[in-house]
Amino acid sequence: MMKRFLNERLARSRQWAIGVMAWLATAAFSAAHAVNSLPGGPAVNQLNLHPPVTRIAEEQHWLHWMMLILCTVIFVAVFSVMFYSIWKHRKSVGHKPANFHESATVEIIWTIVPFLIVIGMALPATKVLVAQKDTTNADITIKATGYQWKWGYDYIKGEGEGIGFISTLDSSHRVMSDMGAKGAPDDYLLKVDNPMVVPVGRKVRIITTANDVIHAWMVPAFGVKQDAIPGFVRDTWFRAEKTGDFYGQCAELCGKEHAYMPIHVKVVSAEEYTAWVASEMKKLAAKADDPSKVWTLDDIMKRGERVYAANCAACHQATGKGAGPIKALDGSDIVLNKPDQQILILLNGAGNGAMPAWKQLSDTDIAAVVTYTKNSWSNKTGKVIQPAEIVAARK
């Protein structure tokens, strides 16, 4: 009997020790991965909506709290009366159930009162919803195209018209994710290489569409979420009233890289925006490649290395070895011996979206990255793919 008692105490002690060790390990892990609140993005222990920086977002906050408080008051009032009646008129203290048929007064009251409550909630909500869809008289119009898994931004009207670029998760953050998020910064998985830039106080219309599957463009601080659907064009708008950096993410499950598709909007002053537009225009002019230009191996390899690092290394690895289901490029038969097939895969994707299409890249960039893969690591083919070959493959 005593032996059994001691065994039980020992087992409990072990369980307690294991629990303490697990708690300490969790605390240590949390401390090691502790981050600070990100202005314009998620906050530590955030319970409420994001701080609003647009009028629409402020109205959404007001509606949220108004309806929450109203529903709470109704809940407390109804259940208080119900529980009081149950307790006060319980059978154990001698109460007997009343026997009545109907009351026209009660019927009228519990029809009119809820109707008035619903109208009181619907009117301000309808006003905000109508305002959310009023995309007329925009100062700047930007098309946001969802790709697996990045965003393409094209400034199609207003100051900055003609600017276009791809916005992709910063490659260092993808590496951090693969390594277990060690030393993650406050903007972990939200940093991009090319943020959208807009001026403060201007009405910005966002036209959304997608190249492959359904995505959703969402920035909580703006009170904006709009689906991006292949073959369809949707729109929304915002007018930021504060400068700063504001973050969001694709809000529609769009495949295995869904968590790596952030949105970064940089709101700047009118003067800073004008300077940014001038700088981007110069970059576009410098990048305006002649697709008929014949490149040397050395020159196109340098460009291909940059394109590969920005767009391909996250999945295929810097070594070209791939990872898990991601196929290796180093030693690949397609890369070494089938240039036409490799080009078509880059343009159209493969594996039902596992390998996304990259047709949004320029002809020179695609030619450069194909050449780079054919002449890197153990691949030493000496072959050069020219932009003209990509032009022909697109037809």
KOLFISE-807465 format. One record per residue (C-alpha): residue number from 1; residue in three letters; x, y, z. Coordinates in steps of 0.2 Angstrom, whole numbers, always signed. Layout:
BEGIN
<r num="NUM" residuo="ALA" east="X" north="Y" up="Z"/>
...
// end
This chain:
BEGIN
<r num="1" residuo="MET" east="+0" north="+0" up="+0"/>
<r num="2" residuo="MET" east="+14" north="+12" up="+5"/>
<r num="3" residuo="LYS" east="+24" north="+8" up="-11"/>
<r num="4" residuo="ARG" east="+9" north="+12" up="-22"/>
<r num="5" residuo="PHE" east="+6" north="+28" up="-13"/>
<r num="6" residuo="LEU" east="+24" north="+33" up="-15"/>
<r num="7" residuo="ASN" east="+23" north="+28" up="-34"/>
<r num="8" residuo="GLU" east="+8" north="+39" up="-36"/>
<r num="9" residuo="ARG" east="+17" north="+54" up="-27"/>
<r num="10" residuo="LEU" east="+32" north="+51" up="-38"/>
<r num="11" residuo="ALA" east="+22" north="+51" up="-54"/>
<r num="12" residuo="ARG" east="+13" north="+67" up="-49"/>
<r num="13" residuo="SER" east="+30" north="+75" up="-45"/>
<r num="14" residuo="ARG" east="+36" north="+71" up="-62"/>
<r num="15" residuo="GLN" east="+21" north="+78" up="-70"/>
<r num="16" residuo="TRP" east="+23" north="+94" up="-61"/>
<r num="17" residuo="ALA" east="+41" north="+95" up="-65"/>
<r num="18" residuo="ILE" east="+37" north="+92" up="-84"/>
<r num="19" residuo="GLY" east="+24" north="+105" up="-83"/>
<r num="20" residuo="VAL" east="+35" north="+118" up="-75"/>
<r num="21" residuo="MET" east="+49" north="+114" up="-88"/>
<r num="22" residuo="ALA" east="+36" north="+116" up="-103"/>
<r num="23" residuo="TRP" east="+31" north="+133" up="-96"/>
<r num="24" residuo="LEU" east="+49" north="+139" up="-94"/>
<r num="25" residuo="ALA" east="+52" north="+133" up="-112"/>
<r num="26" residuo="THR" east="+37" north="+142" up="-118"/>
<r num="27" residuo="ALA" east="+42" north="+158" up="-109"/>
<r num="28" residuo="ALA" east="+60" north="+157" up="-115"/>
<r num="29" residuo="PHE" east="+53" north="+154" up="-133"/>
<r num="30" residuo="SER" east="+41" north="+169" up="-132"/>
<r num="31" residuo="ALA" east="+55" north="+180" up="-125"/>
<r num="32" residuo="ALA" east="+67" north="+175" up="-139"/>
<r num="33" residuo="HIS" east="+54" north="+179" up="-152"/>
<r num="34" residuo="ALA" east="+47" north="+194" up="-143"/>
<r num="35" residuo="VAL" east="+43" north="+209" up="-155"/>
<r num="36" residuo="ASN" east="+36" north="+226" up="-153"/>
<r num="37" residuo="SER" east="+20" north="+234" up="-160"/>
<r num="38" residuo="LEU" east="+23" north="+239" up="-179"/>
<r num="39" residuo="PRO" east="+16" north="+257" up="-182"/>
<r num="40" residuo="GLY" east="+4" north="+255" up="-197"/>
<r num="41" residuo="GLY" east="+3" north="+236" up="-194"/>
<r num="42" residuo="PRO" east="-1" north="+223" up="-181"/>
<r num="43" residuo="ALA" east="+1" north="+228" up="-162"/>
<r num="44" residuo="VAL" east="+6" north="+216" up="-148"/>
<r num="45" residuo="ASN" east="-9" north="+210" up="-139"/>
<r num="46" residuo="GLN" east="-20" north="+219" up="-151"/>
<r num="47" residuo="LEU" east="-39" north="+217" up="-147"/>
<r num="48" residuo="ASN" east="-47" north="+231" up="-156"/>
<r num="49" residuo="LEU" east="-46" north="+236" up="-175"/>
<r num="50" residuo="HIS" east="-31" north="+245" up="-182"/>
<r num="51" residuo="PRO" east="-30" north="+263" up="-178"/>
<r num="52" residuo="PRO" east="-39" north="+272" up="-193"/>
<r num="53" residuo="VAL" east="-30" north="+284" up="-204"/>
<r num="54" residuo="THR" east="-44" north="+287" up="-216"/>
<r num="55" residuo="ARG" east="-62" north="+294" up="-214"/>
<r num="56" residuo="ILE" east="-69" north="+277" up="-220"/>
<r num="57" residuo="ALA" east="-59" north="+267" up="-207"/>
<r num="58" residuo="GLU" east="-65" north="+280" up="-193"/>
<r num="59" residuo="GLU" east="-83" north="+277" up="-198"/>
<r num="60" residuo="GLN" east="-81" north="+258" up="-198"/>
<r num="61" residuo="HIS" east="-74" north="+260" up="-180"/>
<r num="62" residuo="TRP" east="-89" north="+270" up="-175"/>
<r num="63" residuo="LEU" east="-101" north="+257" up="-182"/>
<r num="64" residuo="HIS" east="-91" north="+243" up="-174"/>
<r num="65" residuo="TRP" east="-93" north="+250" up="-157"/>
<r num="66" residuo="MET" east="-110" north="+257" up="-159"/>
<r num="67" residuo="MET" east="-117" north="+240" up="-164"/>
<r num="68" residuo="LEU" east="-107" north="+231" up="-151"/>
<r num="69" residuo="ILE" east="-113" north="+242" up="-137"/>
<r num="70" residuo="LEU" east="-131" north="+241" up="-143"/>
<r num="71" residuo="CYS" east="-131" north="+222" up="-145"/>
<r num="72" residuo="THR" east="-123" north="+221" up="-127"/>
<r num="73" residuo="VAL" east="-137" north="+232" up="-120"/>
<r num="74" residuo="ILE" east="-150" north="+221" up="-128"/>
<r num="75" residuo="PHE" east="-142" north="+205" up="-123"/>
<r num="76" residuo="VAL" east="-141" north="+211" up="-104"/>
<r num="77" residuo="ALA" east="-158" north="+218" up="-104"/>
<r num="78" residuo="VAL" east="-167" north="+203" up="-112"/>
<r num="79" residuo="PHE" east="-157" north="+189" up="-102"/>
<r num="80" residuo="SER" east="-159" north="+199" up="-86"/>
<r num="81" residuo="VAL" east="-178" north="+200" up="-88"/>
<r num="82" residuo="MET" east="-178" north="+181" up="-93"/>
<r num="83" residuo="PHE" east="-167" north="+175" up="-78"/>
<r num="84" residuo="TYR" east="-177" north="+187" up="-66"/>
<r num="85" residuo="SER" east="-193" north="+180" up="-71"/>
<r num="86" residuo="ILE" east="-187" north="+162" up="-70"/>
<r num="87" residuo="TRP" east="-180" north="+164" up="-53"/>
<r num="88" residuo="LYS" east="-194" north="+175" up="-46"/>
<r num="89" residuo="HIS" east="-209" north="+164" up="-52"/>
<r num="90" residuo="ARG" east="-201" north="+147" up="-50"/>
<r num="91" residuo="LYS" east="-213" north="+133" up="-44"/>
<r num="92" residuo="SER" east="-203" north="+129" up="-28"/>
<r num="93" residuo="VAL" east="-209" north="+145" up="-20"/>
<r num="94" residuo="GLY" east="-227" north="+142" up="-24"/>
<r num="95" residuo="HIS" east="-230" north="+151" up="-41"/>
<r num="96" residuo="LYS" east="-241" north="+143" up="-54"/>
<r num="97" residuo="PRO" east="-241" north="+147" up="-72"/>
<r num="98" residuo="ALA" east="-253" north="+159" up="-79"/>
<r num="99" residuo="ASN" east="-265" north="+154" up="-93"/>
<r num="100" residuo="PHE" east="-268" north="+167" up="-106"/>
<r num="101" residuo="HIS" east="-270" north="+166" up="-125"/>
<r num="102" residuo="GLU" east="-262" north="+182" up="-133"/>
<r num="103" residuo="SER" east="-259" north="+201" up="-131"/>
<r num="104" residuo="ALA" east="-260" north="+212" up="-146"/>
<r num="105" residuo="THR" east="-251" north="+225" up="-136"/>
<r num="106" residuo="VAL" east="-236" north="+214" up="-133"/>
<r num="107" residuo="GLU" east="-236" north="+208" up="-152"/>
<r num="108" residuo="ILE" east="-235" north="+226" up="-158"/>
<r num="109" residuo="ILE" east="-222" north="+231" up="-145"/>
<r num="110" residuo="TRP" east="-210" north="+217" up="-149"/>
<r num="111" residuo="THR" east="-212" north="+220" up="-168"/>
<r num="112" residuo="ILE" east="-210" north="+239" up="-168"/>
<r num="113" residuo="VAL" east="-195" north="+240" up="-156"/>
<r num="114" residuo="PRO" east="-184" north="+228" up="-165"/>
<r num="115" residuo="PHE" east="-189" north="+236" up="-182"/>
<r num="116" residuo="LEU" east="-183" north="+253" up="-175"/>
<r num="117" residuo="ILE" east="-167" north="+245" up="-169"/>
<r num="118" residuo="VAL" east="-163" north="+237" up="-186"/>
<r num="119" residuo="ILE" east="-167" north="+254" up="-195"/>
<r num="120" residuo="GLY" east="-156" north="+263" up="-182"/>
<r num="121" residuo="MET" east="-142" north="+251" up="-186"/>
<r num="122" residuo="ALA" east="-145" north="+250" up="-205"/>
<r num="123" residuo="LEU" east="-145" north="+268" up="-209"/>
<r num="124" residuo="PRO" east="-127" north="+273" up="-204"/>
<r num="125" residuo="ALA" east="-121" north="+256" up="-210"/>
<r num="126" residuo="THR" east="-128" north="+259" up="-227"/>
<r num="127" residuo="LYS" east="-121" north="+277" up="-228"/>
<r num="128" residuo="VAL" east="-104" north="+270" up="-225"/>
<r num="129" residuo="LEU" east="-106" north="+256" up="-237"/>
<r num="130" residuo="VAL" east="-111" north="+268" up="-251"/>
<r num="131" residuo="ALA" east="-96" north="+279" up="-247"/>
<r num="132" residuo="GLN" east="-85" north="+264" up="-248"/>
<r num="133" residuo="LYS" east="-90" north="+261" up="-266"/>
<r num="134" residuo="ASP" east="-89" north="+279" up="-272"/>
<r num="135" residuo="THR" east="-73" north="+278" up="-282"/>
<r num="136" residuo="THR" east="-77" north="+293" up="-293"/>
<r num="137" residuo="ASN" east="-66" north="+309" up="-294"/>
<r num="138" residuo="ALA" east="-50" north="+300" up="-289"/>
<r num="139" residuo="ASP" east="-34" north="+309" up="-290"/>
<r num="140" residuo="ILE" east="-24" north="+294" up="-293"/>
<r num="141" residuo="THR" east="-29" north="+277" up="-300"/>
<r num="142" residuo="ILE" east="-18" north="+261" up="-297"/>
<r num="143" residuo="LYS" east="-21" north="+244" up="-303"/>
<r num="144" residuo="ALA" east="-16" north="+230" up="-290"/>
<r num="145" residuo="THR" east="-14" north="+213" up="-299"/>
<r num="146" residuo="GLY" east="-12" north="+198" up="-288"/>
<r num="147" residuo="TYR" east="+0" north="+185" up="-293"/>
<r num="148" residuo="GLN" east="+5" north="+169" up="-284"/>
<r num="149" residuo="TRP" east="+13" north="+176" up="-273"/>
<r num="150" residuo="LYS" east="+16" north="+195" up="-275"/>
<r num="151" residuo="TRP" east="+7" north="+211" up="-280"/>
<r num="152" residuo="GLY" east="+9" north="+220" up="-296"/>
<r num="153" residuo="TYR" east="+6" north="+239" up="-296"/>
<r num="154" residuo="ASP" east="+2" north="+250" up="-311"/>
<r num="155" residuo="TYR" east="-1" north="+268" up="-310"/>
<r num="156" residuo="ILE" east="-14" north="+271" up="-324"/>
<r num="157" residuo="LYS" east="-21" north="+288" up="-320"/>
<r num="158" residuo="GLY" east="-15" north="+304" up="-311"/>
<r num="159" residuo="GLU" east="+2" north="+309" up="-306"/>
<r num="160" residuo="GLY" east="+14" north="+295" up="-309"/>
<r num="161" residuo="GLU" east="+4" north="+288" up="-324"/>
<r num="162" residuo="GLY" east="+15" north="+275" up="-332"/>
<r num="163" residuo="ILE" east="+24" north="+268" up="-317"/>
<r num="164" residuo="GLY" east="+23" north="+250" up="-314"/>
<r num="165" residuo="PHE" east="+32" north="+237" up="-303"/>
<r num="166" residuo="ILE" east="+31" north="+221" up="-294"/>
<r num="167" residuo="SER" east="+30" north="+221" up="-275"/>
<r num="168" residuo="THR" east="+38" north="+205" up="-267"/>
<r num="169" residuo="LEU" east="+41" north="+199" up="-250"/>
<r num="170" residuo="ASP" east="+59" north="+204" up="-245"/>
<r num="171" residuo="SER" east="+70" north="+188" up="-248"/>
<r num="172" residuo="SER" east="+78" north="+190" up="-231"/>
<r num="173" residuo="HIS" east="+62" north="+187" up="-222"/>
<r num="174" residuo="ARG" east="+58" north="+171" up="-232"/>
<r num="175" residuo="VAL" east="+75" north="+165" up="-227"/>
<r num="176" residuo="MET" east="+71" north="+169" up="-209"/>
<r num="177" residuo="SER" east="+55" north="+159" up="-210"/>
<r num="178" residuo="ASP" east="+64" north="+144" up="-217"/>
<r num="179" residuo="MET" east="+76" north="+145" up="-202"/>
<r num="180" residuo="GLY" east="+62" north="+146" up="-189"/>
<r num="181" residuo="ALA" east="+59" north="+165" up="-188"/>
<r num="182" residuo="LYS" east="+75" north="+167" up="-177"/>
<r num="183" residuo="GLY" east="+78" north="+185" up="-174"/>
<r num="184" residuo="ALA" east="+62" north="+191" up="-183"/>
<r num="185" residuo="PRO" east="+61" north="+210" up="-184"/>
<r num="186" residuo="ASP" east="+45" north="+220" up="-180"/>
<r num="187" residuo="ASP" east="+40" north="+220" up="-198"/>
<r num="188" residuo="TYR" east="+42" north="+201" up="-200"/>
<r num="189" residuo="LEU" east="+34" north="+194" up="-216"/>
<r num="190" residuo="LEU" east="+28" north="+212" up="-220"/>
<r num="191" residuo="LYS" east="+43" north="+220" up="-228"/>
<r num="192" residuo="VAL" east="+43" north="+221" up="-247"/>
<r num="193" residuo="ASP" east="+56" north="+226" up="-260"/>
<r num="194" residuo="ASN" east="+45" north="+239" up="-268"/>
<r num="195" residuo="PRO" east="+31" north="+247" up="-258"/>
<r num="196" residuo="MET" east="+16" north="+256" up="-266"/>
<r num="197" residuo="VAL" east="+19" north="+275" up="-263"/>
<r num="198" residuo="VAL" east="+4" north="+287" up="-263"/>
<r num="199" residuo="PRO" east="+3" north="+305" up="-257"/>
<r num="200" residuo="VAL" east="-6" north="+310" up="-241"/>
<r num="201" residuo="GLY" east="-23" north="+318" up="-243"/>
<r num="202" residuo="ARG" east="-27" north="+312" up="-261"/>
<r num="203" residuo="LYS" east="-41" north="+301" up="-266"/>
<r num="204" residuo="VAL" east="-33" north="+285" up="-272"/>
<r num="205" residuo="ARG" east="-43" north="+272" up="-282"/>
<r num="206" residuo="ILE" east="-37" north="+254" up="-282"/>
<r num="207" residuo="ILE" east="-43" north="+243" up="-296"/>
<r num="208" residuo="THR" east="-40" north="+225" up="-292"/>
<r num="209" residuo="THR" east="-39" north="+209" up="-302"/>
<r num="210" residuo="ALA" east="-28" north="+193" up="-302"/>
<r num="211" residuo="ASN" east="-18" north="+183" up="-314"/>
<r num="212" residuo="ASP" east="-21" north="+166" up="-307"/>
<r num="213" residuo="VAL" east="-32" north="+163" up="-292"/>
<r num="214" residuo="ILE" east="-42" north="+174" up="-281"/>
<r num="215" residuo="HIS" east="-32" north="+186" up="-270"/>
<r num="216" residuo="ALA" east="-38" north="+200" up="-259"/>
<r num="217" residuo="TRP" east="-30" north="+217" up="-256"/>
<r num="218" residuo="MET" east="-32" north="+223" up="-238"/>
<r num="219" residuo="VAL" east="-25" north="+237" up="-228"/>
<r num="220" residuo="PRO" east="-34" north="+237" up="-211"/>
<r num="221" residuo="ALA" east="-28" north="+255" up="-206"/>
<r num="222" residuo="PHE" east="-37" north="+261" up="-222"/>
<r num="223" residuo="GLY" east="-53" north="+251" up="-219"/>
<r num="224" residuo="VAL" east="-50" north="+243" up="-236"/>
<r num="225" residuo="LYS" east="-52" north="+225" up="-242"/>
<r num="226" residuo="GLN" east="-56" north="+221" up="-260"/>
<r num="227" residuo="ASP" east="-56" north="+204" up="-268"/>
<r num="228" residuo="ALA" east="-44" north="+202" up="-284"/>
<r num="229" residuo="ILE" east="-53" north="+189" up="-295"/>
<r num="230" residuo="PRO" east="-45" north="+183" up="-312"/>
<r num="231" residuo="GLY" east="-55" north="+189" up="-327"/>
<r num="232" residuo="PHE" east="-64" north="+202" up="-316"/>
<r num="233" residuo="VAL" east="-61" north="+220" up="-312"/>
<r num="234" residuo="ARG" east="-66" north="+227" up="-294"/>
<r num="235" residuo="ASP" east="-62" north="+243" up="-286"/>
<r num="236" residuo="THR" east="-61" north="+252" up="-270"/>
<r num="237" residuo="TRP" east="-53" north="+268" up="-263"/>
<r num="238" residuo="PHE" east="-44" north="+277" up="-249"/>
<r num="239" residuo="ARG" east="-38" north="+294" up="-244"/>
<r num="240" residuo="ALA" east="-25" north="+293" up="-231"/>
<r num="241" residuo="GLU" east="-25" north="+308" up="-219"/>
<r num="242" residuo="LYS" east="-8" north="+304" up="-211"/>
<r num="243" residuo="THR" east="+9" north="+300" up="-218"/>
<r num="244" residuo="GLY" east="+19" north="+284" up="-213"/>
<r num="245" residuo="ASP" east="+20" north="+266" up="-218"/>
<r num="246" residuo="PHE" east="+4" north="+255" up="-217"/>
<r num="247" residuo="TYR" east="+4" north="+236" up="-219"/>
<r num="248" residuo="GLY" east="-8" north="+223" up="-225"/>
<r num="249" residuo="GLN" east="-8" north="+205" up="-232"/>
<r num="250" residuo="CYS" east="-18" north="+195" up="-245"/>
<r num="251" residuo="ALA" east="-34" north="+191" up="-236"/>
<r num="252" residuo="GLU" east="-40" north="+177" up="-247"/>
<r num="253" residuo="LEU" east="-32" north="+159" up="-246"/>
<r num="254" residuo="CYS" east="-22" north="+159" up="-262"/>
<r num="255" residuo="GLY" east="-11" north="+144" up="-261"/>
<r num="256" residuo="LYS" east="+4" north="+137" up="-251"/>
<r num="257" residuo="GLU" east="+13" north="+154" up="-251"/>
<r num="258" residuo="HIS" east="-2" north="+164" up="-245"/>
<r num="259" residuo="ALA" east="+7" north="+169" up="-229"/>
<r num="260" residuo="TYR" east="+21" north="+177" up="-240"/>
<r num="261" residuo="MET" east="+11" north="+190" up="-249"/>
<r num="262" residuo="PRO" east="+12" north="+206" up="-239"/>
<r num="263" residuo="ILE" east="+6" north="+223" up="-244"/>
<r num="264" residuo="HIS" east="+16" north="+239" up="-239"/>
<r num="265" residuo="VAL" east="+9" north="+256" up="-243"/>
<r num="266" residuo="LYS" east="+20" north="+271" up="-240"/>
<r num="267" residuo="VAL" east="+10" north="+288" up="-238"/>
<r num="268" residuo="VAL" east="+21" north="+303" up="-241"/>
<r num="269" residuo="SER" east="+19" north="+322" up="-243"/>
<r num="270" residuo="ALA" east="+15" north="+329" up="-260"/>
<r num="271" residuo="GLU" east="+32" north="+335" up="-262"/>
<r num="272" residuo="GLU" east="+40" north="+318" up="-258"/>
<r num="273" residuo="TYR" east="+28" north="+310" up="-270"/>
<r num="274" residuo="THR" east="+32" north="+321" up="-284"/>
<r num="275" residuo="ALA" east="+51" north="+317" up="-281"/>
<r num="276" residuo="TRP" east="+47" north="+299" up="-280"/>
<r num="277" residuo="VAL" east="+38" north="+299" up="-297"/>
<r num="278" residuo="ALA" east="+52" north="+308" up="-305"/>
<r num="279" residuo="SER" east="+64" north="+295" up="-298"/>
<r num="280" residuo="GLU" east="+54" north="+281" up="-304"/>
<r num="281" residuo="MET" east="+52" north="+288" up="-321"/>
<r num="282" residuo="LYS" east="+71" north="+289" up="-323"/>
<r num="283" residuo="LYS" east="+72" north="+271" up="-318"/>
<r num="284" residuo="LEU" east="+59" north="+266" up="-331"/>
<r num="285" residuo="ALA" east="+68" north="+275" up="-344"/>
<r num="286" residuo="ALA" east="+84" north="+266" up="-339"/>
<r num="287" residuo="LYS" east="+76" north="+249" up="-339"/>
<r num="288" residuo="ALA" east="+68" north="+252" up="-356"/>
<r num="289" residuo="ASP" east="+77" north="+238" up="-365"/>
<r num="290" residuo="ASP" east="+78" north="+235" up="-383"/>
<r num="291" residuo="PRO" east="+71" north="+217" up="-385"/>
<r num="292" residuo="SER" east="+82" north="+215" up="-401"/>
<r num="293" residuo="LYS" east="+98" north="+219" up="-392"/>
<r num="294" residuo="VAL" east="+111" north="+205" up="-392"/>
<r num="295" residuo="TRP" east="+118" north="+202" up="-375"/>
<r num="296" residuo="THR" east="+135" north="+194" up="-370"/>
<r num="297" residuo="LEU" east="+136" north="+180" up="-358"/>
<r num="298" residuo="ASP" east="+144" north="+190" up="-345"/>
<r num="299" residuo="ASP" east="+132" north="+205" up="-346"/>
<r num="300" residuo="ILE" east="+116" north="+195" up="-346"/>
<r num="301" residuo="MET" east="+123" north="+183" up="-332"/>
<r num="302" residuo="LYS" east="+125" north="+199" up="-320"/>
<r num="303" residuo="ARG" east="+107" north="+204" up="-323"/>
<r num="304" residuo="GLY" east="+101" north="+186" up="-322"/>
<r num="305" residuo="GLU" east="+109" north="+184" up="-305"/>
<r num="306" residuo="ARG" east="+99" north="+199" up="-299"/>
<r num="307" residuo="VAL" east="+82" north="+193" up="-306"/>
<r num="308" residuo="TYR" east="+85" north="+176" up="-299"/>
<r num="309" residuo="ALA" east="+89" north="+183" up="-281"/>
<r num="310" residuo="ALA" east="+73" north="+194" up="-281"/>
<r num="311" residuo="ASN" east="+61" north="+181" up="-288"/>
<r num="312" residuo="CYS" east="+67" north="+163" up="-288"/>
<r num="313" residuo="ALA" east="+79" north="+160" up="-274"/>
<r num="314" residuo="ALA" east="+65" north="+160" up="-261"/>
<r num="315" residuo="CYS" east="+59" north="+143" up="-268"/>
<r num="316" residuo="HIS" east="+73" north="+136" up="-278"/>
<r num="317" residuo="GLN" east="+86" north="+141" up="-265"/>
<r num="318" residuo="ALA" east="+102" north="+152" up="-269"/>
<r num="319" residuo="THR" east="+111" north="+135" up="-273"/>
<r num="320" residuo="GLY" east="+98" north="+130" up="-286"/>
<r num="321" residuo="LYS" east="+95" north="+114" up="-276"/>
<r num="322" residuo="GLY" east="+77" north="+116" up="-272"/>
<r num="323" residuo="ALA" east="+68" north="+110" up="-256"/>
<r num="324" residuo="GLY" east="+55" north="+97" up="-253"/>
<r num="325" residuo="PRO" east="+43" north="+97" up="-268"/>
<r num="326" residuo="ILE" east="+52" north="+112" up="-276"/>
<r num="327" residuo="LYS" east="+62" north="+104" up="-290"/>
<r num="328" residuo="ALA" east="+81" north="+108" up="-292"/>
<r num="329" residuo="LEU" east="+88" north="+118" up="-306"/>
<r num="330" residuo="ASP" east="+105" north="+112" up="-303"/>
<r num="331" residuo="GLY" east="+107" north="+97" up="-315"/>
<r num="332" residuo="SER" east="+90" north="+98" up="-321"/>
<r num="333" residuo="ASP" east="+87" north="+91" up="-338"/>
<r num="334" residuo="ILE" east="+75" north="+104" up="-343"/>
<r num="335" residuo="VAL" east="+87" north="+118" up="-339"/>
<r num="336" residuo="LEU" east="+102" north="+110" up="-347"/>
<r num="337" residuo="ASN" east="+94" north="+103" up="-363"/>
<r num="338" residuo="LYS" east="+76" north="+110" up="-366"/>
<r num="339" residuo="PRO" east="+77" north="+129" up="-367"/>
<r num="340" residuo="ASP" east="+60" north="+131" up="-376"/>
<r num="341" residuo="GLN" east="+51" north="+121" up="-362"/>
<r num="342" residuo="GLN" east="+60" north="+131" up="-348"/>
<r num="343" residuo="ILE" east="+54" north="+147" up="-356"/>
<r num="344" residuo="LEU" east="+36" north="+141" up="-358"/>
<r num="345" residuo="ILE" east="+36" north="+136" up="-339"/>
<r num="346" residuo="LEU" east="+42" north="+153" up="-334"/>
<r num="347" residuo="LEU" east="+29" north="+162" up="-345"/>
<r num="348" residuo="ASN" east="+14" north="+150" up="-341"/>
<r num="349" residuo="GLY" east="+19" north="+142" up="-324"/>
<r num="350" residuo="ALA" east="+17" north="+123" up="-321"/>
<r num="351" residuo="GLY" east="+11" north="+110" up="-308"/>
<r num="352" residuo="ASN" east="-7" north="+118" up="-307"/>
<r num="353" residuo="GLY" east="+1" north="+134" up="-299"/>
<r num="354" residuo="ALA" east="+15" north="+126" up="-289"/>
<r num="355" residuo="MET" east="+26" north="+135" up="-301"/>
<r num="356" residuo="PRO" east="+18" north="+152" up="-304"/>
<r num="357" residuo="ALA" east="+19" north="+161" up="-321"/>
<r num="358" residuo="TRP" east="+32" north="+175" up="-323"/>
<r num="359" residuo="LYS" east="+25" north="+183" up="-339"/>
<r num="360" residuo="GLN" east="+24" north="+200" up="-329"/>
<r num="361" residuo="LEU" east="+43" north="+201" up="-330"/>
<r num="362" residuo="SER" east="+51" north="+209" up="-345"/>
<r num="363" residuo="ASP" east="+58" north="+199" up="-360"/>
<r num="364" residuo="THR" east="+76" north="+204" up="-355"/>
<r num="365" residuo="ASP" east="+73" north="+199" up="-337"/>
<r num="366" residuo="ILE" east="+66" north="+182" up="-342"/>
<r num="367" residuo="ALA" east="+80" north="+179" up="-355"/>
<r num="368" residuo="ALA" east="+93" north="+184" up="-341"/>
<r num="369" residuo="VAL" east="+86" north="+172" up="-328"/>
<r num="370" residuo="VAL" east="+85" north="+158" up="-340"/>
<r num="371" residuo="THR" east="+103" north="+161" up="-345"/>
<r num="372" residuo="TYR" east="+109" north="+162" up="-327"/>
<r num="373" residuo="THR" east="+101" north="+145" up="-323"/>
<r num="374" residuo="LYS" east="+110" north="+137" up="-338"/>
<r num="375" residuo="ASN" east="+127" north="+143" up="-332"/>
<r num="376" residuo="SER" east="+127" north="+143" up="-313"/>
<r num="377" residuo="TRP" east="+131" north="+130" up="-300"/>
<r num="378" residuo="SER" east="+136" north="+114" up="-310"/>
<r num="379" residuo="ASN" east="+126" north="+120" up="-325"/>
<r num="380" residuo="LYS" east="+140" north="+126" up="-337"/>
<r num="381" residuo="THR" east="+131" north="+125" up="-354"/>
<r num="382" residuo="GLY" east="+138" north="+142" up="-361"/>
<r num="383" residuo="LYS" east="+121" north="+145" up="-369"/>
<r num="384" residuo="VAL" east="+114" north="+162" up="-370"/>
<r num="385" residuo="ILE" east="+96" north="+165" up="-371"/>
<r num="386" residuo="GLN" east="+92" north="+182" up="-380"/>
<r num="387" residuo="PRO" east="+76" north="+193" up="-377"/>
<r num="388" residuo="ALA" east="+71" north="+190" up="-395"/>
<r num="389" residuo="GLU" east="+68" north="+172" up="-391"/>
<r num="390" residuo="ILE" east="+56" north="+177" up="-376"/>
<r num="391" residuo="VAL" east="+47" north="+189" up="-388"/>
<r num="392" residuo="ALA" east="+44" north="+174" up="-400"/>
<r num="393" residuo="ALA" east="+38" north="+162" up="-386"/>
<r num="394" residuo="ARG" east="+25" north="+175" up="-380"/>
<r num="395" residuo="LYS" east="+16" north="+174" up="-397"/>
// end
